[in-house]
Amino acid sequence: MEEKVKEIVLEANNFSSFNPVQGLAIKKGLLKGKNLLVCAPTASGKTLIAELAFINNFLMRRGKALYIVPLKALANEKYKEFLSKYKDLGIKIGISTGDFDSLSQHLANKDLVILTSEKLDSLIRHKASWIKEASLLIIDEIHLINDLSRGATLEMVITLMNLLSKNLQFLGLSATIGNPKELASWLNAELILSDFRPIELRKGVFLYDRIFFEDGEIEIVGKGLESLVLDTINKQKQLLIFVNSRKSAESLAEKIASLLREENPKLAEKILVLDRPTKQCKKLFEVMRKGVAFHHAGLLPKQREIIEEEFKNGEIKVICATPTLAMGVNLPAFRVVIRDYKRYEEFLGYADYISNLEIHQMLGRAGRPKYDAYGEGIIMAKNEGEKEEVIKRYFLSPLEEIDSKLAIEPILRIYVLALISTEIAGSEEELFKIFQKTFFGFRYKDWEKLKESVSFILSDLADFGFVRKEGNLLSPTRIGKRVSELYIDPISAKNLIDGILKVREKSPDTFGYITLISKCYELYPLPSVKGKEATELEFLIAKKKDSFLFPIPDIWDYDYDLFLRSVKLARIFWDWINEKSEDEISERYNITPGELYQKITNASWLLYAMEELSKLLKNSLAYQNAKKLRIRIENGVKEELLELIRLPGIGRVKARRLYNLGFKSLSDILKGDRAILEKVIGKKTLEKLLNAAKS
């Protein structure tokens, strides 16, 4: 069977043999069900090791394989890749990255499921029975246990899967880990360490007009970053440039585009995905005409996807990006240049060095298999002193150790409730035993401090009415269980519940509901309040004081600043549901379309949570108003468009056009003049509506 597995995977990848890393994984027992932690450079063939594991798992009929990736975009990429390679084998492949309030039962008959750690966490909370059928857990980018925002989730799902599924094989994959032996020991895994790369990585420092590599130096015609860019393009190669802010990424892309002559308008047109493009969209359009792009979290997901695809296709020659791109999809380039290796810190400026681990993640993108004999990973320096600092810090120093982020109180609170609500832990003793099995528990032995933190959290959860404590026994209340399933912070849930209970006595307007969700942790970081904005917001607060579903803090209270920022966010949502365009909102509040999209997505989920909690509390008024507001938030419309916006193919722009012409419902459309309707919403959309009405 092992030989058959090897043959299938080699043929699917058009290879005749395995490389040293892959061969070592096989030798160490990959196909015999052994746990492995593979630490090898980017492009060293780690994905193929994963393929060997899940094809072996499938052919041996051991159970399901779960493949954890950090991003939705990466999940989609893997799904398409594996489907194209192995669909004829009969393996059923599924993908699940959204809807955290679902059992995703359609995945029950899949052999391989690709998902994010957050989605797997939500499935565990919902007690999806098919999760226990897993016999292989592949964790891509396992070093992200170190990530402040998402690491604890990854750590907990690894811990819980080990408890829930018997005889589970673990396969961890990473390019950069400072303490791999410790992580392997926690996973009870064989460690595979390798520096093999099929494409040589030449690391160097760029100063003035020279790149200083470890084995010599080369001269570039001209000086500065622009000369390095032109040198790369003249070589007919591609370039990734990492900078430390979104603003820098955009301004540098514009500067580079101004140096180039060749234009590609058709390429640029693909990026205009909004009905009414924002200034940022237009800026991106202009640089893409020259084969240049900027890439950061402020872009819409669809725009990032287009940029990544066109870079892979070779149409985009240069991407100026923030470091988040290094964690994303597979996007190699001949040259990777890190212009900024310091990160901005509030009150300190650019004082904090980016970690060695992150720098090596970025540099690892250099070198395109099948296209380049080698890749160049370059860090820029301004003077001799910086050059020596870069060499010492990033080329001669060891990688930092990854650490657990589980002990941070808000994260611990979420998982204490999750463990009790799923009945995985039924007592304080069982809770502690589970935390001892985490990476945090493996690294640290300060149990008294942990017990103190957990006891404090348990007391809060009991006060909130989410947990019952009877002696040492713990059980979830009905509402506590639902809070955990809804995947929101218990404190956010408590705030929503308190607000729901006040709805009957206050009968708040829409703004009251918006301010309630705007103070929830899920919408952090909140926008900053600058200059005269504070005065404007205080006038708004005074005007709307009767709408608030929670006590307004005093101006001298320590949390007043956060309150003010939450009201600014509420004002952004207010403008959005009153049909202000993305461009108007972006200009007024200094928020990018990508940021607005993410806030809207999270606000929609919080309103859904409010609907569900209102049901449990039997408050129909709160339920109805939260549901209406959720649909308005999702679509950015006034209440009068709610009936139209629910029709297939009708967005906020078309709905407003229809309404203004007197078409206020489907029945109005069915009775309307076809020629007028085709002009307003297009022939295809009208046909879709008419067909839907007939069925």
C-alpha positions as CSV (number, residue, x, y, z in Angstrom):
1,M,0.0,0.0,0.0
2,E,2.8,2.4,0.8
3,E,4.3,2.0,-2.7
4,K,0.9,2.7,-4.2
5,V,0.5,5.9,-2.1
6,K,3.9,7.1,-3.3
7,E,3.2,6.3,-6.9
8,I,-0.1,8.2,-6.8
9,V,1.3,11.3,-5.2
10,L,4.4,11.4,-7.4
11,E,2.3,11.1,-10.5
12,A,-0.2,13.8,-9.3
13,N,2.7,16.2,-8.9
14,N,4.6,15.2,-12.1
15,F,7.6,14.1,-10.1
16,S,9.8,11.1,-10.6
17,S,11.2,10.9,-7.0
18,F,10.9,12.5,-3.6
19,N,13.2,15.3,-2.4
20,P,15.3,14.8,0.8
21,V,12.7,16.3,3.2
22,Q,9.9,14.2,1.8
23,G,12.1,11.1,1.8
24,L,13.0,11.7,5.5
25,A,9.3,12.1,6.4
26,I,8.6,8.7,4.8
27,K,11.6,7.1,6.6
28,K,10.4,8.6,9.9
29,G,7.0,6.8,9.7
30,L,4.7,9.2,7.9
31,L,2.9,6.4,6.1
32,K,2.9,4.2,9.3
33,G,0.7,6.7,11.2
34,K,3.6,8.4,13.2
35,N,3.2,11.9,14.5
36,L,5.6,14.3,12.7
37,L,6.7,17.9,13.0
38,V,8.3,19.1,9.8
39,C,10.4,22.3,9.9
40,A,11.8,23.1,6.5
41,P,12.1,26.2,4.4
42,T,9.3,27.6,2.2
43,A,9.1,25.8,-1.2
44,S,10.8,22.6,0.3
45,G,7.8,20.4,-0.6
46,K,6.0,20.3,2.8
47,T,2.6,20.3,1.0
48,L,3.5,17.1,-0.8
49,I,4.2,15.5,2.6
50,A,0.7,16.5,3.6
51,E,-0.6,14.9,0.4
52,L,1.2,11.7,1.2
53,A,-0.4,11.7,4.6
54,F,-4.0,12.2,3.5
55,I,-3.8,9.9,0.5
56,N,-2.4,7.2,2.8
57,N,-5.1,7.9,5.3
58,F,-7.8,7.6,2.6
59,L,-6.5,4.4,1.0
60,M,-6.0,2.8,4.4
61,R,-9.6,3.8,5.3
62,R,-8.5,4.9,8.7
63,G,-11.0,7.8,9.0
64,K,-11.2,11.5,8.1
65,A,-8.3,13.8,7.4
66,L,-8.6,17.4,8.7
67,Y,-6.3,20.0,7.1
68,I,-6.0,23.2,9.1
69,V,-4.9,26.4,7.4
70,P,-4.6,29.9,8.8
71,L,-6.6,31.8,6.1
72,K,-9.8,31.4,4.0
73,A,-7.8,32.3,0.9
74,L,-5.3,29.5,1.6
75,A,-8.1,27.0,2.3
76,N,-9.6,27.9,-1.1
77,E,-6.2,27.5,-2.8
78,K,-5.6,24.1,-1.2
79,Y,-9.1,22.9,-2.0
80,K,-8.8,23.7,-5.7
81,E,-5.3,22.2,-5.9
82,F,-6.2,18.9,-4.2
83,L,-9.4,18.6,-6.1
84,S,-7.6,19.0,-9.5
85,K,-4.9,16.4,-8.5
86,Y,-7.0,13.7,-6.8
87,K,-10.7,13.9,-7.9
88,D,-10.2,10.8,-10.1
89,L,-9.0,8.8,-7.1
90,G,-12.4,8.9,-5.6
91,I,-11.4,10.9,-2.5
92,K,-14.2,13.2,-1.3
93,I,-12.8,16.6,-0.5
94,G,-14.7,19.3,1.5
95,I,-14.0,22.9,2.6
96,S,-15.5,24.8,5.5
97,T,-14.3,28.3,6.6
98,G,-17.4,30.2,7.6
99,D,-20.7,30.0,9.4
100,F,-19.6,29.5,13.0
101,D,-23.2,28.5,14.0
102,S,-23.4,25.3,12.0
103,L,-22.6,21.6,12.4
104,S,-21.6,21.5,8.7
105,Q,-23.2,18.1,8.4
106,H,-22.6,18.1,4.6
107,L,-18.9,17.3,5.5
108,A,-19.8,14.1,7.4
109,N,-19.2,12.0,4.3
110,K,-16.0,13.7,3.2
111,D,-12.6,12.0,3.4
112,L,-10.5,15.2,3.5
113,V,-11.8,18.5,5.0
114,I,-9.9,21.7,4.7
115,L,-10.8,24.3,7.3
116,T,-9.5,27.2,9.5
117,S,-8.7,26.6,13.2
118,E,-11.6,28.9,14.1
119,K,-14.1,26.8,12.0
120,L,-12.8,23.6,13.6
121,D,-13.1,25.2,17.1
122,S,-16.8,26.1,16.3
123,L,-17.5,22.5,15.2
124,I,-16.1,21.2,18.4
125,R,-18.3,23.6,20.4
126,H,-21.4,22.4,18.4
127,K,-20.4,18.8,19.1
128,A,-20.3,17.8,15.4
129,S,-20.2,14.0,15.8
130,W,-18.2,13.5,12.6
131,I,-15.2,15.3,14.1
132,K,-14.5,12.2,16.2
133,E,-14.0,10.2,13.0
134,A,-10.8,12.1,12.3
135,S,-7.7,10.0,12.2
136,L,-5.3,12.6,10.7
137,L,-4.8,16.2,11.7
138,I,-2.6,18.3,9.4
139,I,-1.6,21.7,10.8
140,D,-0.2,24.0,8.2
141,E,1.9,27.0,9.5
142,I,1.9,25.5,13.0
143,H,4.2,28.3,14.3
144,L,1.1,30.5,14.3
145,I,0.5,29.2,17.8
146,N,2.7,32.2,18.5
147,D,0.2,34.6,16.9
148,L,-1.5,36.9,19.5
149,S,-4.9,37.0,17.8
150,R,-5.3,33.4,16.6
151,G,-2.6,31.3,18.3
152,A,-4.7,30.3,21.3
153,T,-7.5,28.9,19.0
154,L,-5.0,26.8,17.1
155,E,-3.4,25.5,20.4
156,M,-6.8,24.6,21.8
157,V,-8.1,22.7,18.8
158,I,-4.9,20.6,18.7
159,T,-5.3,19.9,22.4
160,L,-9.1,19.1,22.1
161,M,-8.7,16.9,18.9
162,N,-6.2,14.8,20.8
163,L,-8.8,14.3,23.5
164,L,-11.8,13.7,21.2
165,S,-10.3,11.5,18.6
166,K,-8.5,8.2,19.4
167,N,-5.4,7.2,17.5
168,L,-5.1,10.6,15.9
169,Q,-2.0,11.1,13.7
170,F,-0.6,14.7,13.9
171,L,1.4,16.3,11.1
172,G,2.7,19.8,11.8
173,L,4.2,21.9,9.1
174,S,6.3,25.1,9.5
175,A,9.2,26.9,7.9
176,T,10.3,28.8,10.9
177,I,10.3,27.7,14.6
178,G,12.9,28.7,17.2
179,N,12.1,25.8,19.6
180,P,11.1,22.9,17.4
181,K,12.2,20.2,19.8
182,E,9.9,21.6,22.5
183,L,6.9,21.8,20.1
184,A,7.6,18.3,18.8
185,S,7.8,16.9,22.3
186,W,4.4,18.5,23.1
187,L,2.9,16.9,20.0
188,N,4.6,13.6,20.8
189,A,6.0,13.8,17.3
190,E,9.2,12.9,15.5
191,L,11.0,16.1,14.5
192,I,12.2,16.6,11.0
193,L,14.6,19.6,10.7
194,S,15.9,20.5,7.3
195,D,17.5,23.4,5.5
196,F,16.8,21.9,2.1
197,R,15.4,24.2,-0.6
198,P,15.0,23.2,-4.2
199,I,15.6,26.9,-5.0
200,E,18.7,28.4,-3.4
201,L,17.9,31.4,-1.2
202,R,20.6,34.1,-1.4
203,K,20.2,36.5,1.6
204,G,21.7,39.9,1.5
205,V,21.6,43.5,2.6
206,F,21.1,46.4,0.1
207,L,23.0,49.6,0.8
208,Y,23.3,52.5,-1.6
209,D,24.0,50.7,-4.9
210,R,25.1,47.3,-3.8
211,I,23.6,44.0,-2.5
212,F,25.9,42.4,0.1
213,F,25.3,38.7,0.0
214,E,27.0,36.1,2.3
215,D,29.2,35.0,-0.6
216,G,30.0,38.3,-2.2
217,E,28.4,41.5,-3.5
218,I,26.8,42.8,-6.7
219,E,26.4,46.3,-8.0
220,I,23.0,47.7,-9.1
221,V,22.9,50.5,-11.7
222,G,21.6,53.5,-9.9
223,K,20.9,54.0,-6.2
224,G,17.9,53.3,-3.9
225,L,15.0,50.9,-4.0
226,E,13.8,52.2,-7.4
227,S,17.0,51.0,-9.1
228,L,16.5,47.6,-7.5
229,V,12.9,47.5,-8.8
230,L,14.0,48.4,-12.4
231,D,16.9,45.9,-12.2
232,T,14.4,43.2,-11.4
233,I,11.9,44.1,-14.1
234,N,14.8,44.4,-16.7
235,K,15.7,40.8,-15.8
236,Q,12.0,40.0,-16.6
237,K,11.6,38.8,-13.0
238,Q,9.0,39.6,-10.2
239,L,9.4,41.4,-6.9
240,L,7.7,41.5,-3.5
241,I,8.4,44.5,-1.4
242,F,7.5,44.5,2.3
243,V,6.8,47.8,4.1
244,N,5.4,48.5,7.6
245,S,2.2,50.3,6.8
246,R,-0.7,50.4,4.4
247,K,0.0,54.0,3.6
248,S,3.6,53.1,2.7
249,A,2.5,50.2,0.5
250,E,0.2,52.5,-1.5
251,S,2.7,55.4,-1.8
252,L,5.5,53.1,-2.8
253,A,3.4,51.4,-5.4
254,E,2.5,54.8,-6.9
255,K,6.1,55.8,-7.0
256,I,7.2,52.6,-8.7
257,A,4.3,52.8,-11.2
258,S,5.4,56.3,-12.2
259,L,8.8,54.9,-13.4
260,L,7.2,52.4,-15.8
261,R,5.8,53.0,-19.3
262,E,4.1,49.8,-20.4
263,E,0.3,49.8,-19.7
264,N,-2.3,47.1,-19.3
265,P,-5.8,48.7,-18.9
266,K,-7.6,45.3,-19.1
267,L,-5.6,44.0,-16.1
268,A,-6.5,47.1,-14.1
269,E,-10.2,46.9,-14.9
270,K,-10.4,43.6,-13.1
271,I,-9.8,45.4,-9.7
272,L,-12.9,47.6,-10.0
273,V,-15.2,45.2,-8.0
274,L,-17.4,47.9,-6.4
275,D,-20.4,49.5,-8.1
276,R,-19.0,52.9,-7.0
277,P,-15.2,52.6,-6.7
278,T,-13.5,54.4,-3.8
279,K,-10.4,56.5,-4.0
280,Q,-8.4,53.5,-2.9
281,C,-9.9,51.4,-5.7
282,K,-9.0,54.2,-8.3
283,K,-5.5,54.4,-6.9
284,L,-5.1,50.6,-7.2
285,F,-6.5,50.8,-10.7
286,E,-3.9,53.3,-11.8
287,V,-0.9,51.4,-10.5
288,M,-2.2,48.1,-11.9
289,R,-2.2,49.7,-15.3
290,K,1.6,49.6,-15.0
291,G,1.7,46.0,-13.6
292,V,2.2,47.2,-10.0
293,A,-0.1,46.6,-7.0
294,F,-0.3,47.2,-3.3
295,H,-1.6,44.5,-0.9
296,H,-2.8,45.0,2.6
297,A,-5.8,44.3,4.9
298,G,-7.5,47.5,3.8
299,L,-8.4,45.9,0.5
300,L,-11.5,43.9,-0.1
301,P,-11.0,40.1,-0.1
302,K,-11.9,39.9,-3.8
303,Q,-9.3,42.6,-4.7
304,R,-6.6,40.7,-2.7
305,E,-7.6,37.5,-4.5
306,I,-7.3,39.2,-8.0
307,I,-3.8,40.6,-7.1
308,E,-2.5,37.3,-5.9
309,E,-3.9,35.5,-9.0
310,E,-2.5,38.0,-11.5
311,F,0.9,38.0,-9.8
312,K,1.0,34.2,-10.1
313,N,0.0,34.6,-13.8
314,G,3.0,37.0,-14.3
315,E,0.8,40.0,-15.2
316,I,1.7,41.9,-12.0
317,K,5.4,42.4,-11.7
318,V,5.7,44.2,-8.4
319,I,3.6,44.0,-5.2
320,C,4.2,46.4,-2.3
321,A,2.7,44.7,0.8
322,T,2.5,44.8,4.5
323,P,3.9,41.7,6.4
324,T,0.4,40.0,6.4
325,L,1.1,38.8,2.9
326,A,3.9,36.5,4.2
327,M,1.2,34.5,6.1
328,G,-1.1,34.2,3.1
329,V,-1.3,32.1,-0.1
330,N,1.7,30.7,-1.9
331,L,3.1,33.7,-3.7
332,P,6.8,33.3,-4.6
333,A,8.9,35.9,-6.4
334,F,12.5,36.0,-7.7
335,R,13.3,38.9,-5.3
336,V,11.8,39.7,-1.9
337,V,12.9,43.1,-0.5
338,I,12.1,44.1,3.1
339,R,12.3,47.8,3.1
340,D,11.1,48.2,6.7
341,Y,12.1,45.9,9.5
342,K,10.7,48.0,12.3
343,R,7.0,48.0,13.3
344,Y,5.1,51.1,14.5
345,E,4.1,51.2,18.1
346,E,1.7,53.8,19.5
347,F,3.6,56.5,21.5
348,L,6.9,55.0,20.6
349,G,6.9,55.4,16.8
350,Y,8.9,52.9,14.7
351,A,10.8,51.5,17.6
352,D,10.0,47.8,17.7
353,Y,12.0,45.4,15.5
354,I,10.0,42.8,13.5
355,S,10.8,39.4,14.8
356,N,13.4,37.2,13.2
357,L,10.7,34.5,12.7
358,E,8.5,37.0,10.7
359,I,11.5,38.3,8.7
360,H,12.4,34.7,7.6
361,Q,8.8,34.0,6.7
362,M,9.0,37.0,4.3
363,L,12.5,36.2,2.9
364,G,11.3,32.6,2.3
365,R,9.0,33.8,-0.5
366,A,12.1,34.4,-2.7
367,G,12.7,32.0,-5.5
368,R,10.1,30.6,-7.9
369,P,10.2,26.8,-8.5
370,K,10.4,25.9,-12.2
371,Y,11.3,29.5,-13.1
372,D,14.4,30.5,-11.0
373,A,17.7,28.8,-10.3
374,Y,17.8,30.8,-7.1
375,G,15.9,33.6,-5.2
376,E,17.2,36.7,-3.5
377,G,15.9,37.8,-0.1
378,I,17.1,41.3,0.6
379,I,16.8,43.6,3.6
380,M,17.4,47.3,3.0
381,A,19.7,49.4,5.2
382,K,20.3,53.2,5.2
383,N,23.9,53.2,6.4
384,E,26.8,51.0,7.5
385,G,25.5,50.9,11.1
386,E,22.1,49.6,10.0
387,K,23.7,47.1,7.6
388,E,25.7,45.6,10.5
389,E,22.6,45.5,12.7
390,V,20.6,43.7,10.0
391,I,23.3,41.1,9.6
392,K,23.7,40.5,13.3
393,R,19.9,40.5,14.1
394,Y,18.5,38.6,11.2
395,F,21.3,36.6,9.6
396,L,23.4,35.6,12.6
397,S,20.9,35.3,15.5
398,P,18.7,32.3,16.2
399,L,14.9,32.4,15.6
400,E,12.7,33.4,18.6
401,E,10.9,30.6,20.5
402,I,7.2,30.3,19.8
403,D,5.1,30.6,22.9
404,S,1.5,30.0,24.1
405,K,-1.0,32.9,24.1
406,L,-3.6,31.0,26.0
407,A,-3.1,32.6,29.4
408,I,-4.3,36.0,28.3
409,E,-7.4,36.6,30.3
410,P,-10.0,37.3,27.5
411,I,-8.8,34.2,25.6
412,L,-8.8,32.0,28.8
413,R,-12.4,33.2,29.5
414,I,-13.6,32.1,26.1
415,Y,-12.1,28.6,26.5
416,V,-13.2,28.1,30.1
417,L,-16.8,28.6,28.9
418,A,-16.2,26.5,25.8
419,L,-14.9,23.5,27.7
420,I,-17.8,23.6,30.2
421,S,-20.5,24.2,27.5
422,T,-19.3,21.2,25.5
423,E,-19.2,19.1,28.7
424,I,-15.6,18.2,28.0
425,A,-14.8,19.5,31.5
426,G,-17.4,18.9,34.2
427,S,-15.4,20.1,37.2
428,E,-12.6,22.5,38.1
429,E,-10.2,19.5,38.3
430,E,-11.0,18.4,34.8
431,L,-10.6,22.0,33.5
432,F,-7.0,22.1,35.0
433,K,-6.2,18.7,33.6
434,I,-7.1,19.9,30.1
435,F,-5.1,23.1,30.4
436,Q,-2.2,21.0,31.6
437,K,-2.3,19.2,28.2
438,T,-2.0,22.5,26.2
439,F,1.2,23.9,25.0
440,F,0.9,26.5,27.7
441,G,0.7,23.7,30.3
442,F,3.6,21.9,28.7
443,R,5.8,25.0,28.9
444,Y,4.9,26.3,32.3
445,K,4.3,24.7,35.6
446,D,2.9,27.7,37.6
447,W,-0.4,25.9,38.4
448,E,-1.3,28.1,41.3
449,K,-1.4,31.2,39.1
450,L,-3.4,29.4,36.5
451,K,-5.9,28.1,39.1
452,E,-6.3,31.6,40.4
453,S,-7.1,33.0,36.9
454,V,-9.5,30.2,36.2
455,S,-11.3,30.5,39.5
456,F,-11.7,34.3,38.9
457,I,-13.1,33.6,35.4
458,L,-15.5,30.9,36.8
459,S,-16.8,33.3,39.3
460,D,-17.6,35.9,36.5
461,L,-19.2,33.2,34.3
462,A,-21.4,32.1,37.2
463,D,-22.4,35.8,37.9
464,F,-23.2,36.2,34.2
465,G,-25.6,33.2,34.4
466,F,-23.6,31.1,31.9
467,V,-22.2,28.5,34.3
468,R,-23.6,26.6,37.3
469,K,-21.2,25.8,40.2
470,E,-22.3,23.1,42.6
471,G,-19.4,22.4,44.8
472,N,-16.5,21.4,42.5
473,L,-19.0,20.4,39.7
474,L,-19.5,22.7,36.7
475,S,-22.3,22.7,34.1
476,P,-23.4,25.1,31.4
477,T,-26.7,26.9,31.6
478,R,-28.8,26.9,28.4
479,I,-27.8,30.5,27.6
480,G,-24.2,29.8,28.5
481,K,-24.1,26.9,26.1
482,R,-25.6,29.1,23.3
483,V,-23.1,31.9,23.9
484,S,-20.2,29.5,23.4
485,E,-21.8,28.1,20.2
486,L,-22.3,31.6,18.9
487,Y,-18.5,32.1,19.1
488,I,-18.5,35.4,20.9
489,D,-16.7,36.6,24.0
490,P,-18.7,36.0,27.2
491,I,-18.4,39.7,28.2
492,S,-19.8,40.7,24.8
493,A,-22.6,38.3,25.3
494,K,-23.3,39.7,28.8
495,N,-23.5,43.2,27.3
496,L,-25.9,42.1,24.6
497,I,-28.1,40.3,27.1
498,D,-28.2,43.4,29.4
499,G,-29.2,45.5,26.4
500,I,-31.9,43.0,25.3
501,L,-33.4,43.1,28.8
502,K,-33.6,46.9,28.6
503,V,-35.3,46.9,25.2
504,R,-38.9,46.7,26.6
505,E,-38.5,49.5,29.0
506,K,-36.6,51.9,26.7
507,S,-37.9,51.0,23.2
508,P,-34.6,52.3,21.6
509,D,-34.3,53.5,18.0
510,T,-31.9,51.8,15.6
511,F,-29.0,53.9,16.8
512,G,-29.4,52.3,20.2
513,Y,-28.9,48.8,18.8
514,I,-25.9,49.9,16.8
515,T,-24.1,51.5,19.8
516,L,-24.8,48.3,21.8
517,I,-22.9,46.0,19.3
518,S,-20.2,48.7,18.7
519,K,-18.8,48.2,22.1
520,C,-18.3,44.5,21.8
521,Y,-14.8,43.0,21.7
522,E,-15.4,41.4,18.3
523,L,-15.3,44.9,16.7
524,Y,-11.9,45.8,18.2
525,P,-9.7,47.6,17.3
526,L,-12.0,50.6,17.5
527,P,-11.3,53.6,15.3
528,S,-9.3,56.4,16.9
529,V,-11.0,59.7,17.7
530,K,-9.0,62.8,16.6
531,G,-9.3,66.6,17.1
532,K,-12.8,68.0,16.8
533,E,-14.3,64.6,16.3
534,A,-14.5,64.2,20.1
535,T,-16.7,67.4,20.3
536,E,-18.9,66.2,17.4
537,L,-19.4,62.8,19.0
538,E,-20.2,64.3,22.4
539,F,-23.0,66.4,20.8
540,L,-24.3,63.2,19.2
541,I,-24.2,61.4,22.5
542,A,-26.1,64.2,24.2
543,K,-28.7,64.2,21.4
544,K,-29.1,60.4,21.5
545,K,-28.7,59.8,25.3
546,D,-32.1,58.1,25.6
547,S,-31.2,55.6,22.9
548,F,-28.3,53.9,24.7
549,L,-29.0,50.4,26.1
550,F,-26.2,50.7,28.6
551,P,-25.0,53.4,31.1
552,I,-23.0,56.2,29.5
553,P,-19.7,56.5,31.3
554,D,-18.7,59.8,32.9
555,I,-16.2,61.9,30.9
556,W,-13.6,61.3,33.7
557,D,-14.0,57.5,33.7
558,Y,-11.1,55.4,32.5
559,D,-13.2,53.7,29.9
560,Y,-14.6,56.9,28.4
561,D,-12.1,57.0,25.6
562,L,-13.1,53.5,24.5
563,F,-16.8,54.5,24.7
564,L,-16.2,57.5,22.5
565,R,-14.4,55.4,19.9
566,S,-17.3,52.9,20.0
567,V,-19.7,55.7,19.2
568,K,-17.6,56.7,16.3
569,L,-17.8,53.2,15.0
570,A,-21.6,53.3,15.5
571,R,-21.7,56.5,13.5
572,I,-19.8,54.7,10.6
573,F,-22.4,51.9,10.7
574,W,-25.2,54.6,10.8
575,D,-23.9,56.2,7.6
576,W,-23.5,52.8,5.9
577,I,-27.2,51.8,6.6
578,N,-28.3,55.2,5.4
579,E,-26.7,54.4,2.0
580,K,-23.6,56.5,2.1
581,S,-21.1,55.1,-0.4
582,E,-17.8,53.3,0.6
583,D,-15.9,56.3,-0.7
584,E,-17.9,58.8,1.4
585,I,-17.4,56.7,4.5
586,S,-13.7,56.2,3.7
587,E,-13.1,59.9,3.3
588,R,-15.1,61.0,6.3
589,Y,-13.8,58.4,8.8
590,N,-10.4,57.4,7.4
591,I,-11.4,53.8,7.1
592,T,-10.5,51.6,4.1
593,P,-13.0,49.4,2.2
594,G,-11.3,46.3,3.5
595,E,-11.6,47.5,7.1
596,L,-15.2,48.5,6.6
597,Y,-16.0,45.1,5.1
598,Q,-14.5,43.3,8.1
599,K,-16.4,45.5,10.6
600,I,-19.6,44.9,8.7
601,T,-19.0,41.2,8.7
602,N,-18.4,41.1,12.4
603,A,-21.3,43.5,13.2
604,S,-23.6,41.2,11.2
605,W,-22.5,38.2,13.3
606,L,-23.1,40.1,16.5
607,L,-26.6,41.0,15.4
608,Y,-27.2,37.4,14.6
609,A,-26.0,36.5,18.1
610,M,-28.4,39.1,19.4
611,E,-31.3,37.5,17.5
612,E,-30.5,34.1,19.0
613,L,-30.1,35.4,22.5
614,S,-33.4,37.4,22.1
615,K,-35.1,34.1,21.3
616,L,-33.8,32.5,24.5
617,L,-34.9,35.5,26.5
618,K,-38.3,35.5,24.7
619,N,-38.0,39.1,23.6
620,S,-39.7,39.3,20.2
621,L,-39.2,43.1,19.9
622,A,-35.4,42.8,20.3
623,Y,-35.4,39.8,17.9
624,Q,-37.3,41.6,15.1
625,N,-35.2,44.8,15.4
626,A,-31.9,43.0,15.5
627,K,-32.9,40.9,12.4
628,K,-33.9,43.9,10.4
629,L,-30.7,45.8,11.4
630,R,-28.6,42.8,10.5
631,I,-30.0,42.7,6.9
632,R,-29.5,46.5,6.7
633,I,-25.9,46.2,7.9
634,E,-25.1,43.4,5.5
635,N,-26.5,45.4,2.5
636,G,-26.0,49.0,3.5
637,V,-29.6,50.1,3.0
638,K,-32.4,52.1,4.6
639,E,-35.3,50.1,6.0
640,E,-37.5,51.0,3.1
641,L,-35.3,48.8,0.8
642,L,-35.6,45.6,2.9
643,E,-38.1,43.9,0.6
644,L,-36.1,44.7,-2.6
645,I,-32.7,43.8,-1.2
646,R,-33.8,40.3,-0.5
647,L,-34.4,39.6,-4.2
648,P,-31.7,37.7,-6.2
649,G,-29.2,39.9,-8.0
650,I,-30.4,43.1,-6.4
651,G,-27.8,45.0,-4.4
652,R,-28.0,48.4,-2.6
653,V,-27.5,50.4,-5.8
654,K,-30.1,48.6,-8.0
655,A,-32.5,48.5,-5.0
656,R,-32.3,52.3,-4.6
657,R,-32.8,52.9,-8.4
658,L,-35.9,50.6,-8.4
659,Y,-37.4,52.3,-5.3
660,N,-36.9,55.8,-6.6
661,L,-38.7,54.8,-9.8
662,G,-41.7,53.4,-7.8
663,F,-40.8,49.7,-7.8
664,K,-41.0,48.9,-4.1
665,S,-41.7,45.2,-4.2
666,L,-41.5,42.1,-6.4
667,S,-45.1,42.5,-7.3
668,D,-44.3,46.0,-8.6
669,I,-41.5,44.6,-10.7
670,L,-43.7,41.9,-12.2
671,K,-46.2,44.5,-13.2
672,G,-43.6,47.0,-14.4
673,D,-42.5,48.1,-17.9
674,R,-39.9,45.6,-19.1
675,A,-37.9,48.1,-21.1
676,I,-37.5,50.4,-18.1
677,L,-36.6,47.6,-15.8
678,E,-33.9,46.3,-18.1
679,K,-32.3,49.7,-18.1
680,V,-32.4,49.9,-14.3
681,I,-31.2,46.5,-13.3
682,G,-30.0,44.8,-16.5
683,K,-31.6,42.1,-18.7
684,K,-29.9,39.2,-16.9
685,T,-31.0,40.3,-13.4
686,L,-34.6,40.8,-14.6
687,E,-34.7,37.4,-16.2
688,K,-33.4,35.9,-13.0
689,L,-36.2,37.6,-11.0
690,L,-38.9,36.6,-13.5
691,N,-37.8,33.0,-13.5
692,A,-37.7,32.9,-9.7
693,A,-41.2,34.3,-9.5
694,K,-42.5,31.5,-11.9
695,S,-40.9,28.7,-9.8
